[in-house]
Structure formats: structure tokens, C-alpha cells
Amino acid sequence: MKNRINIIHGDITKIAADAIVNAANSSLLGGSGVDGAIHRIGGMEILEDCQKIRAKQGGCKIGNAVITRAGNLPAQYVIHTVGPRWNGDKQNGSELLRNCYLNCFKLAHDNGVSTISFPNISTGVYKFPKKLAAEIALQAINESLSNNHSIKRVNIVCYDIENYNIYCMMIHNS
Ligand code: APR
């Protein structure tokens, strides 16, 4: 499994993949952090698709995911998922964060995606503990890869060096 996972230190909007995952909020209307960068660089196409989804289902719940076109990003799709905001409830937060990853893989599979990039969902504005988030992410990604052979490559794109070091250490020790 390990050889289908790449840990990258960089900006997710600059790395080509079939699908780029966005750490969005329930409104799907954009925000700061990676969400801001994706909407800013991707452009109106993404916002238009998000607005259509809002009109149909009223946004996106925590742990769920939706898919849109990717506008000017080097990707075919953006998969928007809404991570939990850390509130100290480890069990519920972990379950919701795990659901984010699993639901992104479901959408990727249904849309014929073979390469996908993930940011470190919930570890910025939503303040989820980085080490715990990385454990949950790697477990969900490994599980999804073992059930899903159509995904050829998963990029875990760490913007901050702290996350990058955590992932490198965990992959190295696994
Ligand atoms: N590429 C990759 N990762 C990035 C980028 C980028 N260009 N910009 C920020 N990040 C990283 C942050 O360093 C952090 O580790 O993405 C991770 C997630 O941080 P946030 O973007 O703040 O997302 P999150 O913690 O899930 O909070 C979501 O932030 O702005 C909003 O609309 C968004 O309300 C939602 C909330």
C-alpha cells in the first residue's frame, strides 16, 4: 500500500492529480486556508457547482463529501469534504474525520479517479490535533486502498512542515 502513497511538502493547488480534495465548510462557499486557495485559483466554475449542490441539498454535512469540476486547477475534479472542528471529543471527532476520507474515496471511485491529493483535513482553522489527524488519515487511506484497486496514487500534501514531519515519521515506522 505504502508505495501508492506519496507524502509531499507543498501547495495542493500546484500539484496535478485527477482529483484534489478540499477541506471545506458546510456552506461550500469558500473560506480561508486550503479552501480559500482552491476557490481563488480554481475560479468561478467551482463556486457555480457548489451553488448548484447547495440548491439541491443545502450544503454538506460534517464527514460527508461532494464533487465539483476543478476550473483552473491542475485536476479534473475537486472533492469537497467538511472536517470536524476540534472540541475535545476524541471519539466523535475521530469518527467524523475518518468519514471524510472514506467518503472522498467513495466519490473518487464512482468518478473513475485514479490519482487523488488530500490536504491535512481539519488541522488548520479547525484545530484538530495533528498527530491524531494523521493517524486517522493514514488508517482510512490504507483501508480504502486495500478495497479499491482503481486508485493508483494518493498524494498527502502537507503545507506546513510540522504535518510533513509527522507523516514522514508515521510512514517510515509503518
Ligand atoms: N495546500 C495544501 N494544504 C494547505 C494549503 C494549500 N494551499 N493551505 C493551507 N493548507 C493546510 C493547512 O496548513 C492545514 O494543515 O491545510 C490544512 C487544513 O487547514 P484549513 O485549510 O484551515 O482547513 P480546516 O482546518 O479543515 O478548517 C476548515 O477553514 O477556511 C476554512 O472554509 C474552511 O471553514 C473551513 C475551515
Residues whose N, C-alpha, C, O or C-beta is under 5 A from the ligand:
A	BS01	APR	G10 D11 I12 T13 A23 A24 N25 G30 G31 S32 G33 V34 D35 A37 G83 P119 N120 I121 S122 T123 G124 V125 Y126 K127 V157 Y159 D160
